[in-house]
Amino acid sequence: MATYITEDCINCGACEPECPYEAITEGPTIYVIDASLCTECVGSFDHEACQAVCPVECCLPDPGNMESESVLIARALNLRPDDEELKQKVEANDFPSRFRR
């Protein structure tokens, strides 16, 4: 499930630089997450980086867009096809993921 930003967003921008896939951008009134770029930080962190820095905790898993760890890590690999370190971690089944906490 891609993460989304709720209407509680205070437009502070703390989340945008934390996203390893640049899925977060400033929208007309609040920040938004492009679901096609969001991996919920699977492959990069063991937590969602945007939620970790959000002062109002408005970066939440989207219940309308449920995705498994395997879908998210496949997206990460697709978004970073030249990332040999990530490929090695995936092959060893030893990559960071919030699903594995």
C-alpha positions as CSV (number, residue, x, y, z in Angstrom):
1,M,0.0,0.0,0.0
2,A,1.5,3.3,-0.9
3,T,1.6,5.9,1.8
4,Y,-0.6,9.0,1.5
5,I,-0.7,12.3,3.2
6,T,-3.9,13.2,5.0
7,E,-5.6,16.6,5.0
8,D,-4.0,17.1,8.5
9,C,-0.8,18.1,6.7
10,I,0.5,21.5,7.8
11,N,2.6,21.9,4.6
12,C,5.9,22.0,6.6
13,G,7.9,20.1,4.0
14,A,9.8,17.9,6.4
15,C,8.8,14.7,4.6
16,E,9.9,15.7,1.1
17,P,13.7,15.5,1.5
18,E,13.4,12.2,3.5
19,C,11.8,10.2,0.7
20,P,14.5,8.0,-0.9
21,Y,12.5,7.8,-4.2
22,E,11.4,11.4,-4.5
23,A,7.8,10.3,-4.4
24,I,6.7,13.3,-2.3
25,T,6.0,16.7,-3.9
26,E,4.4,19.9,-2.8
27,G,0.7,20.0,-3.9
28,P,-1.5,23.1,-4.1
29,T,-2.5,22.9,-0.5
30,I,-0.6,19.9,1.1
31,Y,2.2,17.6,0.2
32,V,1.3,14.6,-1.9
33,I,2.8,11.2,-2.6
34,D,3.0,9.6,-6.0
35,A,1.9,6.0,-5.4
36,S,3.8,4.8,-8.4
37,L,7.1,6.0,-6.8
38,C,6.3,5.1,-3.2
39,T,7.9,1.9,-1.8
40,E,7.0,2.6,1.8
41,C,10.8,2.8,2.1
42,V,11.0,-1.0,1.6
43,G,14.6,-1.5,0.5
44,S,15.8,1.7,2.1
45,F,14.7,1.8,5.7
46,D,12.9,-0.4,8.3
47,H,10.3,2.4,8.7
48,E,8.5,4.9,6.6
49,A,10.9,7.9,6.6
50,C,8.2,10.5,5.9
51,Q,6.1,9.4,8.9
52,A,9.2,9.4,11.1
53,V,9.8,13.1,10.5
54,C,6.1,14.3,10.2
55,P,5.3,16.5,13.1
56,V,1.5,15.8,12.8
57,E,1.8,12.1,11.8
58,C,-0.2,12.5,8.6
59,C,1.8,10.2,6.4
60,L,-0.2,7.0,6.6
61,P,-0.5,3.7,4.8
62,D,-3.3,4.1,2.2
63,P,-6.0,1.5,3.0
64,G,-7.3,1.9,-0.5
65,N,-4.0,0.9,-2.0
66,M,-2.8,-2.2,-0.2
67,E,0.5,-3.7,-1.5
68,S,2.7,-6.5,-0.2
69,E,6.4,-6.3,0.7
70,S,7.2,-8.2,-2.5
71,V,5.4,-5.7,-4.7
72,L,7.1,-2.8,-2.9
73,I,10.6,-4.3,-3.2
74,A,10.0,-5.0,-6.9
75,R,9.1,-1.4,-7.3
76,A,12.3,-0.3,-5.5
77,L,14.3,-2.5,-7.9
78,N,12.5,-1.1,-10.9
79,L,13.1,2.5,-9.7
80,R,16.8,1.8,-9.1
81,P,17.8,-0.7,-11.8
82,D,21.5,0.2,-11.4
83,D,21.6,-0.2,-7.6
84,E,23.8,-3.2,-7.2
85,E,23.9,-3.0,-3.4
86,L,20.1,-3.2,-3.3
87,K,20.1,-6.1,-5.8
88,Q,22.5,-8.0,-3.6
89,K,20.4,-7.4,-0.4
90,V,17.3,-8.5,-2.2
91,E,19.0,-11.7,-3.5
92,A,20.1,-12.4,0.1
93,N,16.6,-11.6,1.3
94,D,18.3,-9.1,3.7
95,F,16.9,-5.7,2.9
96,P,15.3,-3.1,5.2
97,S,11.6,-3.2,5.4
98,R,8.9,-2.1,7.9
99,F,7.3,-5.5,7.4
100,R,10.3,-7.1,9.1
101,R,10.5,-5.1,12.3
